[in-house]
Amino acid sequence: MVNVPCNGCKLCCRKELILILPGESSPLWQTEEITINPLRGDKATVLKHKQNGDCVHLGDNGCTIHGHAPHMCREYDCRRAYLLFQSMPRNQRKRRLRMGLADKERLEAGRSRLDSLSPLEKIV
């Protein structure tokens, strides 16, 4: 599990598709199947979301399945996501923001925590 100094942030639990990897499962998870490529009919299993876009497992005090969360949740690091985003060409960054594939608020959260990474961890 990645050790990110979240300090109660929870932005990564909002409006984020959490993909369930093949072979990964838990009776605790509330999931749904979505179409990710309509032209080919490709589908993926993801954690469900509330009407407001929050993960169904996000409670008042954070993740209600924290110790049993999917791989994607356990390994997500907003700091590394920010560094990866910044390594992209400017036009690609703009397109990802426009398409909703990146979130300014989540990226800013990662940027604000960069000083908690070692120099080696900052290598993309």
MMTF fields as JSON, N, C-alpha, C and O atoms, coordinates in Angstrom:
{
  "mmtfVersion": "1.0.0",
  "mmtfProducer": "UNKNOWN",
  "numBonds": 495,
  "numAtoms": 496,
  "numGroups": 124,
  "numChains": 1,
  "numModels": 1,
  "chainsPerModel": [1],
  "groupsPerChain": [124],
  "chainIdList": ["A"],
  "bondAtomList": [4, 2, 8, 6, 12, 10, 16, 14, 20, 18, 24, 22, 28, 26, 32, 30, 36, 34, 40, 38, 44, 42, 48, 46, 52, 50, 56, 54, 60, 58, 64, 62, 68, 66, 72, 70, 76, 74, 80, 78, 84, 82, 88, 86, 92, 90, 96, 94, 100, 98, 104, 102, 108, 106, 112, 110, 116, 114, 120, 118, 124, 122, 128, 126, 132, 130, 136, 134, 140, 138, 144, 142, 148, 146, 152, 150, 156, 154, 160, 158, 164, 162, 168, 166, 172, 170, 176, 174, 180, 178, 184, 182, 188, 186, 192, 190, 196, 194, 200, 198, 204, 202, 208, 206, 212, 210, 216, 214, 220, 218, 224, 222, 228, 226, 232, 230, 236, 234, 240, 238, 244, 242, 248, 246, 252, 250, 256, 254, 260, 258, 264, 262, 268, 266, 272, 270, 276, 274, 280, 278, 284, 282, 288, 286, 292, 290, 296, 294, 300, 298, 304, 302, 308, 306, 312, 310, 316, 314, 320, 318, 324, 322, 328, 326, 332, 330, 336, 334, 340, 338, 344, 342, 348, 346, 352, 350, 356, 354, 360, 358, 364, 362, 368, 366, 372, 370, 376, 374, 380, 378, 384, 382, 388, 386, 392, 390, 396, 394, 400, 398, 404, 402, 408, 406, 412, 410, 416, 414, 420, 418, 424, 422, 428, 426, 432, 430, 436, 434, 440, 438, 444, 442, 448, 446, 452, 450, 456, 454, 460, 458, 464, 462, 468, 466, 472, 470, 476, 474, 480, 478, 484, 482, 488, 486, 492, 490],
  "bondOrderList": [1, 1, 1, 1, 1, 1, 1, 1, 1, 1, 1, 1, 1, 1, 1, 1, 1, 1, 1, 1, 1, 1, 1, 1, 1, 1, 1, 1, 1, 1, 1, 1, 1, 1, 1, 1, 1, 1, 1, 1, 1, 1, 1, 1, 1, 1, 1, 1, 1, 1, 1, 1, 1, 1, 1, 1, 1, 1, 1, 1, 1, 1, 1, 1, 1, 1, 1, 1, 1, 1, 1, 1, 1, 1, 1, 1, 1, 1, 1, 1, 1, 1, 1, 1, 1, 1, 1, 1, 1, 1, 1, 1, 1, 1, 1, 1, 1, 1, 1, 1, 1, 1, 1, 1, 1, 1, 1, 1, 1, 1, 1, 1, 1, 1, 1, 1, 1, 1, 1, 1, 1, 1, 1],
  "groupList": [{"groupName": "MET", "atomNameList": ["N", "CA", "C", "O"], "elementList": ["N", "C", "C", "O"], "formalChargeList": [0, 0, 0, 0], "bondAtomList": [1, 0, 2, 1, 3, 2], "bondOrderList": [1, 1, 2], "singleLetterCode": "M", "chemCompType": "L-PEPTIDE LINKING"}, {"groupName": "VAL", "atomNameList": ["N", "CA", "C", "O"], "elementList": ["N", "C", "C", "O"], "formalChargeList": [0, 0, 0, 0], "bondAtomList": [1, 0, 2, 1, 3, 2], "bondOrderList": [1, 1, 2], "singleLetterCode": "V", "chemCompType": "L-PEPTIDE LINKING"}, {"groupName": "ASN", "atomNameList": ["N", "CA", "C", "O"], "elementList": ["N", "C", "C", "O"], "formalChargeList": [0, 0, 0, 0], "bondAtomList": [1, 0, 2, 1, 3, 2], "bondOrderList": [1, 1, 2], "singleLetterCode": "N", "chemCompType": "L-PEPTIDE LINKING"}, {"groupName": "PRO", "atomNameList": ["N", "CA", "C", "O"], "elementList": ["N", "C", "C", "O"], "formalChargeList": [0, 0, 0, 0], "bondAtomList": [1, 0, 2, 1, 3, 2], "bondOrderList": [1, 1, 2], "singleLetterCode": "P", "chemCompType": "L-PEPTIDE LINKING"}, {"groupName": "CYS", "atomNameList": ["N", "CA", "C", "O"], "elementList": ["N", "C", "C", "O"], "formalChargeList": [0, 0, 0, 0], "bondAtomList": [1, 0, 2, 1, 3, 2], "bondOrderList": [1, 1, 2], "singleLetterCode": "C", "chemCompType": "L-PEPTIDE LINKING"}, {"groupName": "GLY", "atomNameList": ["N", "CA", "C", "O"], "elementList": ["N", "C", "C", "O"], "formalChargeList": [0, 0, 0, 0], "bondAtomList": [1, 0, 2, 1, 3, 2], "bondOrderList": [1, 1, 2], "singleLetterCode": "G", "chemCompType": "PEPTIDE LINKING"}, {"groupName": "LYS", "atomNameList": ["N", "CA", "C", "O"], "elementList": ["N", "C", "C", "O"], "formalChargeList": [0, 0, 0, 0], "bondAtomList": [1, 0, 2, 1, 3, 2], "bondOrderList": [1, 1, 2], "singleLetterCode": "K", "chemCompType": "L-PEPTIDE LINKING"}, {"groupName": "LEU", "atomNameList": ["N", "CA", "C", "O"], "elementList": ["N", "C", "C", "O"], "formalChargeList": [0, 0, 0, 0], "bondAtomList": [1, 0, 2, 1, 3, 2], "bondOrderList": [1, 1, 2], "singleLetterCode": "L", "chemCompType": "L-PEPTIDE LINKING"}, {"groupName": "ARG", "atomNameList": ["N", "CA", "C", "O"], "elementList": ["N", "C", "C", "O"], "formalChargeList": [0, 0, 0, 0], "bondAtomList": [1, 0, 2, 1, 3, 2], "bondOrderList": [1, 1, 2], "singleLetterCode": "R", "chemCompType": "L-PEPTIDE LINKING"}, {"groupName": "GLU", "atomNameList": ["N", "CA", "C", "O"], "elementList": ["N", "C", "C", "O"], "formalChargeList": [0, 0, 0, 0], "bondAtomList": [1, 0, 2, 1, 3, 2], "bondOrderList": [1, 1, 2], "singleLetterCode": "E", "chemCompType": "L-PEPTIDE LINKING"}, {"groupName": "ILE", "atomNameList": ["N", "CA", "C", "O"], "elementList": ["N", "C", "C", "O"], "formalChargeList": [0, 0, 0, 0], "bondAtomList": [1, 0, 2, 1, 3, 2], "bondOrderList": [1, 1, 2], "singleLetterCode": "I", "chemCompType": "L-PEPTIDE LINKING"}, {"groupName": "SER", "atomNameList": ["N", "CA", "C", "O"], "elementList": ["N", "C", "C", "O"], "formalChargeList": [0, 0, 0, 0], "bondAtomList": [1, 0, 2, 1, 3, 2], "bondOrderList": [1, 1, 2], "singleLetterCode": "S", "chemCompType": "L-PEPTIDE LINKING"}, {"groupName": "TRP", "atomNameList": ["N", "CA", "C", "O"], "elementList": ["N", "C", "C", "O"], "formalChargeList": [0, 0, 0, 0], "bondAtomList": [1, 0, 2, 1, 3, 2], "bondOrderList": [1, 1, 2], "singleLetterCode": "W", "chemCompType": "L-PEPTIDE LINKING"}, {"groupName": "GLN", "atomNameList": ["N", "CA", "C", "O"], "elementList": ["N", "C", "C", "O"], "formalChargeList": [0, 0, 0, 0], "bondAtomList": [1, 0, 2, 1, 3, 2], "bondOrderList": [1, 1, 2], "singleLetterCode": "Q", "chemCompType": "L-PEPTIDE LINKING"}, {"groupName": "THR", "atomNameList": ["N", "CA", "C", "O"], "elementList": ["N", "C", "C", "O"], "formalChargeList": [0, 0, 0, 0], "bondAtomList": [1, 0, 2, 1, 3, 2], "bondOrderList": [1, 1, 2], "singleLetterCode": "T", "chemCompType": "L-PEPTIDE LINKING"}, {"groupName": "ASP", "atomNameList": ["N", "CA", "C", "O"], "elementList": ["N", "C", "C", "O"], "formalChargeList": [0, 0, 0, 0], "bondAtomList": [1, 0, 2, 1, 3, 2], "bondOrderList": [1, 1, 2], "singleLetterCode": "D", "chemCompType": "L-PEPTIDE LINKING"}, {"groupName": "ALA", "atomNameList": ["N", "CA", "C", "O"], "elementList": ["N", "C", "C", "O"], "formalChargeList": [0, 0, 0, 0], "bondAtomList": [1, 0, 2, 1, 3, 2], "bondOrderList": [1, 1, 2], "singleLetterCode": "A", "chemCompType": "L-PEPTIDE LINKING"}, {"groupName": "HIS", "atomNameList": ["N", "CA", "C", "O"], "elementList": ["N", "C", "C", "O"], "formalChargeList": [0, 0, 0, 0], "bondAtomList": [1, 0, 2, 1, 3, 2], "bondOrderList": [1, 1, 2], "singleLetterCode": "H", "chemCompType": "L-PEPTIDE LINKING"}, {"groupName": "TYR", "atomNameList": ["N", "CA", "C", "O"], "elementList": ["N", "C", "C", "O"], "formalChargeList": [0, 0, 0, 0], "bondAtomList": [1, 0, 2, 1, 3, 2], "bondOrderList": [1, 1, 2], "singleLetterCode": "Y", "chemCompType": "L-PEPTIDE LINKING"}, {"groupName": "PHE", "atomNameList": ["N", "CA", "C", "O"], "elementList": ["N", "C", "C", "O"], "formalChargeList": [0, 0, 0, 0], "bondAtomList": [1, 0, 2, 1, 3, 2], "bondOrderList": [1, 1, 2], "singleLetterCode": "F", "chemCompType": "L-PEPTIDE LINKING"}],
  "groupTypeList": [0, 1, 2, 1, 3, 4, 2, 5, 4, 6, 7, 4, 4, 8, 6, 9, 7, 10, 7, 10, 7, 3, 5, 9, 11, 11, 3, 7, 12, 13, 14, 9, 9, 10, 14, 10, 2, 3, 7, 8, 5, 15, 6, 16, 14, 1, 7, 6, 17, 6, 13, 2, 5, 15, 4, 1, 17, 7, 5, 15, 2, 5, 4, 14, 10, 17, 5, 17, 16, 3, 17, 0, 4, 8, 9, 18, 15, 4, 8, 8, 16, 18, 7, 7, 19, 13, 11, 0, 3, 8, 2, 13, 8, 6, 8, 8, 7, 8, 0, 5, 7, 16, 15, 6, 9, 8, 7, 9, 16, 5, 8, 11, 8, 7, 15, 11, 7, 11, 3, 7, 9, 6, 10, 1],
  "groupIdList": [1, 2, 3, 4, 5, 6, 7, 8, 9, 10, 11, 12, 13, 14, 15, 16, 17, 18, 19, 20, 21, 22, 23, 24, 25, 26, 27, 28, 29, 30, 31, 32, 33, 34, 35, 36, 37, 38, 39, 40, 41, 42, 43, 44, 45, 46, 47, 48, 49, 50, 51, 52, 53, 54, 55, 56, 57, 58, 59, 60, 61, 62, 63, 64, 65, 66, 67, 68, 69, 70, 71, 72, 73, 74, 75, 76, 77, 78, 79, 80, 81, 82, 83, 84, 85, 86, 87, 88, 89, 90, 91, 92, 93, 94, 95, 96, 97, 98, 99, 100, 101, 102, 103, 104, 105, 106, 107, 108, 109, 110, 111, 112, 113, 114, 115, 116, 117, 118, 119, 120, 121, 122, 123, 124],
  "secStructList": [7, 7, 7, 7, 7, 7, 6, 6, 7, 7, 4, 4, 4, 5, 1, 7, 7, 7, 5, 7, 7, 6, 6, 7, 7, 7, 6, 6, 7, 7, 3, 3, 3, 3, 3, 3, 3, 6, 6, 6, 6, 3, 3, 3, 3, 3, 3, 7, 5, 7, 6, 6, 1, 5, 5, 6, 6, 3, 3, 6, 6, 3, 3, 6, 6, 4, 4, 4, 7, 7, 2, 2, 2, 2, 2, 7, 7, 2, 2, 2, 2, 2, 2, 2, 2, 2, 6, 1, 7, 2, 2, 2, 2, 2, 2, 2, 2, 2, 6, 6, 1, 1, 7, 2, 2, 2, 2, 2, 2, 2, 2, 2, 6, 4, 4, 4, 1, 7, 6, 6, 6, 6, 7, 7],
  "xCoordList": [0.84, 0.0, 0.889, 1.882, 0.531, 1.279, 0.982, -0.154, 2.023, 1.852, 1.827, 2.859, 0.642, 0.456, -0.059, -0.994, 0.532, 0.044, -1.253, -1.24, -2.346, -3.637, -4.205, -4.816, -4.007, -4.54, -6.043, -6.519, -6.779, -8.234, -8.74, -9.918, -7.911, -8.259, -9.459, -10.457, -9.417, -10.484, -10.829, -11.813, -10.049, -10.37, -10.291, -11.02, -9.419, -9.285, -10.489, -10.619, -11.364, -12.576, -13.786, -14.911, -13.546, -14.642, -14.464, -13.389, -15.523, -15.568, -14.392, -13.853, -14.001, -12.882, -13.362, -13.963, -13.103, -13.446, -12.403, -11.216, -12.846, -11.95, -12.154, -13.131, -11.216, -11.297, -10.94, -10.004, -11.693, -11.416, -10.634, -11.106, -9.45, -8.597, -9.168, -9.846, -8.896, -9.346, -8.815, -7.641, -9.67, -9.285, -9.382, -9.233, -9.63, -9.747, -11.228, -12.09, -11.521, -12.912, -12.968, -12.027, -14.075, -14.338, -15.84, -16.522, -16.367, -17.807, -18.197, -19.381, -17.21, -17.482, -17.751, -18.381, -17.281, -17.359, -18.734, -19.363, -19.188, -20.379, -19.858, -19.267, -20.079, -19.526, -20.62, -21.775, -20.218, -21.1, -20.233, -19.032, -20.837, -20.127, -20.469, -21.638, -19.44, -19.657, -19.017, -18.114, -19.484, -18.887, -17.816, -18.093, -16.588, -15.49, -15.118, -14.441, -15.56, -15.329, -16.573, -16.692, -17.5, -18.765, -18.59, -19.386, -17.564, -17.359, -17.005, -17.426, -16.245, -15.846, -16.651, -16.565, -17.439, -18.224, -17.404, -17.834, -16.215, -15.365, -16.025, -16.543, -15.992, -16.608, -15.566, -14.532, -15.847, -14.976, -15.847, -16.96, -15.326, -16.0, -15.377, -14.154, -16.222, -15.769, -16.558, -17.627, -16.021, -16.786, -17.93, -17.774, -19.063, -20.228, -19.976, -19.116, -20.757, -20.691, -22.063, -23.095, -22.051, -23.276, -23.696, -22.941, -24.882, -25.387, -24.43, -24.312, -23.743, -22.839, -21.463, -20.61, -21.224, -19.945, -18.972, -17.93, -19.291, -18.423, -18.517, -19.555, -17.439, -17.433, -18.46, -18.59, -19.193, -20.199, -19.563, -20.248, -18.277, -17.58, -16.934, -16.206, -17.194, -16.662, -17.644, -18.763, -17.218, -18.041, -17.563, -16.64, -18.174, -17.816, -16.37, -15.734, -15.846, -14.475, -13.499, -12.412, -13.864, -12.977, -13.519, -14.721, -12.634, -13.0, -13.516, -12.87, -14.687, -15.287, -14.763, -15.058, -13.987, -13.41, -11.884, -11.238, -11.32, -9.897, -8.969, -8.124, -9.109, -8.236, -8.497, -7.721, -9.575, -9.971, -10.224, -10.928, -9.664, -9.905, -9.265, -8.305, -9.788, -9.197, -7.753, -7.346, -7.015, -5.614, -5.436, -4.527, -6.302, -6.176, -6.249, -5.524, -7.104, -7.222, -5.967, -5.441, -5.497, -4.335, -3.071, -2.182, -2.973, -1.742, -1.823, -0.818, -2.968, -3.094, -2.261, -2.28, -1.535, -0.689, -0.863, -0.364, -1.564, -1.84, -0.553, -0.523, 0.498, 1.779, 2.374, 2.832, 2.364, 2.893, 1.987, 2.471, 0.674, -0.263, 0.035, 0.003, 0.323, 0.676, 1.969, 2.037, 2.984, 4.258, 4.086, 4.671, 3.291, 3.03, 2.302, 2.641, 1.305, 0.551, 1.481, 1.393, 2.365, 3.283, 4.304, 4.851, 4.563, 5.527, 4.931, 5.66, 3.615, 2.939, 3.1, 3.256, 3.063, 3.065, 1.852, 0.796, 2.024, 0.993, -0.358, -1.394, -0.354, -1.622, -2.33, -3.559, -1.563, -2.154, -2.742, -3.812, -2.054, -2.589, -3.904, -4.872, -3.938, -5.162, -6.308, -7.435, -6.021, -7.049, -7.576, -8.784, -6.694, -7.121, -8.009, -8.982, -7.673, -8.503, -9.869, -10.901, -9.862, -11.099, -12.023, -13.242, -11.445, -12.232, -12.653, -13.409, -12.166, -12.5, -11.664, -12.012, -10.548, -9.661, -8.641, -7.885, -8.621, -7.773, -8.596, -9.485, -8.285, -9.048, -8.092, -7.154, -8.333, -7.438, -7.275, -6.168, -8.368, -8.307, -7.453, -6.659, -7.618, -6.832, -5.365, -4.476, -5.113, -3.728, -3.07, -1.907, -3.81, -3.276, -2.972, -1.984, -3.807, -3.55, -2.229, -1.439, -1.995, -0.727, 0.458, 1.501, 0.298, 1.379, 1.727, 2.9, 0.707, 0.94, 1.659, 2.192, 1.677, 2.318, 3.662, 4.249, 4.152, 5.386, 6.573, 7.446, 6.62, 7.767, 7.838, 8.851, 6.788, 6.812, 7.417, 7.56, 7.772, 8.445, 9.953, 10.438, 10.683, 12.135, 12.523, 11.709, 13.741, 14.176, 14.036, 13.662, 14.327, 14.209, 12.753, 12.468, 11.831, 10.408, 9.829, 8.766, 10.515, 10.027, 10.346, 9.939, 11.067, 11.391, 10.164, 9.663, 9.69, 8.488, 8.864, 7.995],
  "yCoordList": [-1.178, 0.0, 1.246, 1.306, 2.227, 3.472, 4.327, 4.391, 4.98, 5.827, 7.297, 7.967, 7.785, 9.179, 9.959, 9.509, 11.118, 11.923, 12.656, 13.861, 11.935, 12.477, 13.537, 14.505, 13.358, 14.292, 14.523, 15.651, 13.466, 13.564, 14.094, 14.44, 14.173, 14.791, 14.136, 14.822, 12.878, 12.089, 12.482, 11.977, 13.373, 13.762, 12.58, 12.543, 11.62, 10.475, 9.537, 8.621, 9.756, 8.945, 9.599, 9.119, 10.694, 11.445, 11.487, 11.811, 11.157, 11.249, 10.541, 11.021, 9.419, 8.644, 7.231, 6.595, 6.734, 5.343, 4.439, 4.529, 3.583, 2.633, 1.281, 0.579, 0.933, -0.326, -1.493, -1.426, -2.55, -3.798, -4.672, -4.959, -5.091, -5.901, -7.305, -7.804, -7.951, -9.337, -10.214, -10.128, -11.039, -11.925, -11.286, -11.966, -9.984, -9.271, -9.249, -8.953, -9.557, -9.481, -9.455, -9.86, -8.976, -8.977, -8.906, -8.161, -9.675, -9.586, -8.227, -7.901, -7.44, -6.125, -5.06, -4.043, -5.285, -4.251, -4.19, -5.217, -2.969, -2.752, -2.331, -1.261, -3.166, -2.915, -2.861, -3.21, -2.415, -2.432, -2.618, -2.35, -3.071, -3.239, -2.062, -1.704, -1.459, -0.333, -0.648, -1.481, 0.013, -0.113, 0.953, 2.142, 0.528, 1.491, 1.788, 2.777, 0.934, 1.176, 0.718, -0.456, 1.643, 1.262, 0.642, -0.208, 1.056, 0.527, -0.957, -1.709, -1.375, -2.777, -3.537, -4.762, -2.81, -3.47, -3.871, -4.719, -3.273, -3.605, -3.129, -2.016, -3.993, -3.673, -3.761, -4.411, -3.103, -3.155, -3.152, -2.625, -3.744, -3.721, -2.602, -2.496, -1.773, -0.62, -0.565, -1.165, 0.16, 0.416, 1.359, 2.26, 1.153, 2.02, 3.401, 3.585, 4.367, 5.742, 6.196, 5.715, 7.128, 7.774, 8.782, 9.043, 9.345, 10.355, 11.533, 12.087, 11.922, 13.08, 12.754, 13.639, 11.502, 11.107, 10.483, 9.969, 10.518, 9.893, 8.376, 7.834, 7.708, 6.25, 5.836, 6.498, 4.745, 4.29, 3.884, 3.811, 3.625, 3.204, 4.37, 4.159, 5.595, 6.769, 7.203, 7.62, 7.101, 7.525, 8.861, 9.461, 9.319, 10.602, 10.642, 11.695, 9.505, 9.444, 8.806, 8.39, 8.722, 8.135, 6.835, 6.574, 6.026, 4.77, 3.753, 3.475, 3.204, 2.224, 0.807, -0.106, 0.618, -0.7, -0.607, -1.431, 0.389, 0.716, -0.507, -0.651, -1.361, -2.533, -3.58, -4.525, -3.427, -4.408, -3.74, -4.293, -2.578, -1.803, -2.466, -3.224, -2.189, -2.72, -2.225, -1.216, -2.942, -2.619, -1.159, -0.479, -0.686, 0.689, 1.709, 2.704, 1.477, 2.385, 2.315, 3.339, 1.099, 0.917, 1.517, 1.933, 1.57, 2.029, 3.452, 3.965, 4.099, 5.446, 6.433, 6.427, 7.272, 8.294, 9.582, 9.697, 10.544, 11.801, 12.542, 13.278, 12.352, 13.013, 12.478, 13.246, 11.155, 10.522, 10.837, 11.026, 10.894, 11.246, 12.657, 12.905, 13.574, 14.946, 14.952, 15.611, 14.231, 14.195, 13.599, 14.091, 12.552, 11.933, 12.913, 13.041, 13.6, 14.593, 15.689, 16.083, 16.181, 17.255, 16.807, 17.639, 15.52, 15.009, 14.919, 14.699, 15.087, 15.016, 16.332, 17.384, 16.284, 17.526, 18.386, 17.868, 19.689, 20.634, 20.374, 20.405, 20.121, 19.891, 18.635, 18.588, 17.633, 16.412, 16.681, 16.168, 17.476, 17.831, 18.587, 18.299, 19.56, 20.333, 19.43, 19.574, 18.504, 17.593, 16.704, 16.491, 16.186, 15.331, 16.099, 15.552, 17.358, 18.187, 18.447, 18.348, 18.78, 19.074, 17.851, 17.988, 16.663, 15.429, 14.887, 13.919, 15.505, 15.019, 13.835, 13.148, 13.587, 12.476, 12.891, 12.06, 14.16, 14.689, 15.727, 16.363, 15.882, 16.787, 17.798, 17.414, 19.084, 20.133, 20.073, 20.224, 19.854, 19.851, 18.682, 18.85, 17.504, 16.329, 16.517, 16.125, 17.122, 17.391, 18.383, 18.218, 19.4, 20.383, 19.724, 20.069, 18.786, 18.055, 17.298, 17.288, 16.666, 15.958, 16.902, 16.612, 18.042, 19.028, 19.54, 19.728, 19.765, 20.316, 19.328, 19.727, 18.049, 17.024, 16.551, 15.608, 17.184, 16.722, 16.687, 15.83, 17.601, 17.642, 16.408, 16.199, 15.593, 14.369, 13.192, 12.105, 13.392, 12.359, 12.558, 13.688, 11.461, 11.547, 11.899, 11.732, 12.38, 12.68, 11.468, 11.624, 10.287, 9.085, 8.802, 8.365, 9.043, 8.81, 9.813, 9.573, 10.934, 11.956, 11.652, 12.396, 10.569, 10.17, 9.485, 8.5, 10.012, 9.458, 8.284, 7.677],
  "zCoordList": [0.0, 0.0, 0.0, 0.725, -0.808, -0.921, 0.311, 0.781, 0.823, 2.0, 1.586, 1.573, 1.249, 0.837, 2.049, 2.712, 2.351, 3.471, 3.101, 2.853, 3.067, 2.611, 3.546, 3.093, 4.842, 5.838, 5.662, 5.788, 5.373, 5.252, 3.926, 3.829, 2.902, 1.622, 0.931, 0.71, 0.586, -0.047, -1.485, -2.025, -2.13, -3.511, -4.475, -5.466, -4.197, -5.099, -5.013, -5.826, -4.041, -3.878, -4.534, -4.4, -5.241, -5.848, -7.372, -7.877, -8.075, -9.543, -10.205, -11.203, -9.657, -10.18, -10.462, -9.596, -11.668, -11.969, -11.329, -11.642, -10.447, -9.797, -10.467, -10.204, -11.334, -12.068, -11.174, -10.376, -11.318, -10.612, -11.584, -12.684, -11.183, -12.05, -12.206, -11.307, -13.353, -13.533, -12.396, -12.034, -11.848, -10.757, -9.382, -8.366, -9.344, -8.076, -7.67, -8.497, -6.42, -5.969, -4.451, -3.767, -3.948, -2.514, -2.319, -3.023, -1.369, -1.104, -0.504, -0.431, -0.077, 0.509, -0.554, -0.265, -1.77, -2.799, -3.449, -3.707, -3.709, -4.526, -5.901, -6.046, -6.894, -8.225, -9.278, -9.034, -10.446, -11.614, -12.846, -12.816, -13.913, -15.178, -16.076, -16.225, -16.678, -17.58, -18.93, -19.019, -19.963, -21.288, -21.412, -21.255, -21.695, -21.805, -23.255, -23.536, -24.171, -25.592, -26.351, -26.703, -26.603, -27.246, -28.63, -29.03, -29.362, -30.706, -30.684, -31.563, -29.697, -29.605, -28.561, -28.479, -27.755, -26.714, -25.506, -24.723, -25.335, -24.188, -22.902, -22.82, -21.913, -20.625, -19.514, -19.669, -18.399, -17.234, -15.986, -15.987, -14.931, -13.638, -12.816, -12.722, -12.225, -11.435, -10.128, -10.012, -9.145, -7.933, -8.278, -9.103, -7.653, -7.88, -7.284, -6.422, -7.772, -7.279, -6.794, -7.26, -5.855, -5.402, -6.466, -7.402, -6.334, -7.278, -7.44, -8.533, -6.357, -6.405, -6.965, -7.044, -7.356, -7.938, -6.955, -7.362, -5.665, -4.66, -4.766, -5.144, -4.434, -4.345, -3.297, -2.267, -3.546, -2.584, -1.256, -0.236, -1.267, -0.054, 0.691, 1.661, 0.246, 0.93, 2.01, 1.713, 3.257, 4.388, 4.922, 4.372, 5.971, 6.582, 7.051, 7.015, 7.49, 8.003, 7.027, 7.427, 5.763, 4.751, 4.211, 4.275, 3.68, 3.026, 4.034, 5.045, 3.743, 4.645, 4.394, 5.165, 3.316, 3.008, 2.936, 2.289, 3.595, 3.47, 3.496, 2.613, 4.464, 4.554, 3.496, 3.354, 2.753, 1.737, 0.384, -0.461, 0.185, -1.037, -2.254, -2.11, -3.455, -4.689, -4.878, -4.302, -5.674, -5.954, -6.369, -5.894, -7.252, -7.756, -6.619, -6.636, -5.647, -4.492, -3.626, -3.189, -3.386, -2.505, -3.097, -2.353, -4.419, -5.069, -5.614, -6.105, -5.548, -6.102, -5.291, -4.06, -6.006, -5.38, -6.171, -7.291, -5.599, -6.301, -6.67, -7.656, -5.89, -6.178, -7.474, -8.32, -7.624, -8.838, -10.031, -11.148, -9.794, -10.868, -11.375, -12.58, -10.458, -10.845, -11.668, -12.706, -11.217, -11.94, -13.342, -14.307, -13.443, -14.744, -15.657, -16.833, -15.117, -15.885, -16.391, -17.554, -15.54, -15.923, -16.961, -17.685, -17.043, -18.021, -19.435, -20.402, -19.55, -20.845, -21.598, -20.978, -22.937, -23.719, -23.347, -22.986, -23.441, -23.012, -23.687, -23.024, -24.997, -25.699, -25.184, -25.135, -24.807, -24.258, -22.869, -22.54, -22.063, -20.743, -20.889, -20.186, -21.807, -22.032, -22.473, -21.999, -23.376, -23.876, -22.747, -22.648, -21.904, -20.793, -19.809, -19.292, -19.554, -18.678, -19.308, -18.644, -20.592, -21.317, -21.361, -21.255, -21.517, -21.622, -20.252, -20.175, -19.18, -17.845, -17.406, -16.445, -18.111, -17.753, -16.704, -16.201, -16.379, -15.314, -14.569, -15.134, -13.304, -12.454, -11.815, -11.116, -12.057, -11.551, -10.036, -9.519, -9.333, -7.866, -7.353, -6.427, -7.957, -7.558, -7.924, -7.168, -9.096, -9.498, -8.539, -8.172, -8.139, -7.186, -5.844, -5.196, -5.425, -4.18, -4.279, -3.335, -5.428, -5.636, -5.652, -5.065, -6.329, -6.392, -5.001, -4.677, -4.183, -2.846, -1.921, -0.886, -2.285, -1.45, -2.011, -1.481, -3.063, -3.702, -2.747, -2.883, -1.786, -0.879, 0.023, 0.691, 0.057, 0.861, 0.095, 0.655, -1.174, -1.972, -1.894, -1.823, -1.909, -1.981, -3.422, -4.331, -3.645, -5.026, -5.952, -7.114, -5.462, -6.275, -6.633, -7.748, -5.707, -5.956, -6.946, -7.518, -7.154, -8.072, -9.532, -10.425, -9.777, -11.146, -11.751, -11.208, -12.874, -13.513, -14.382, -15.008]
}
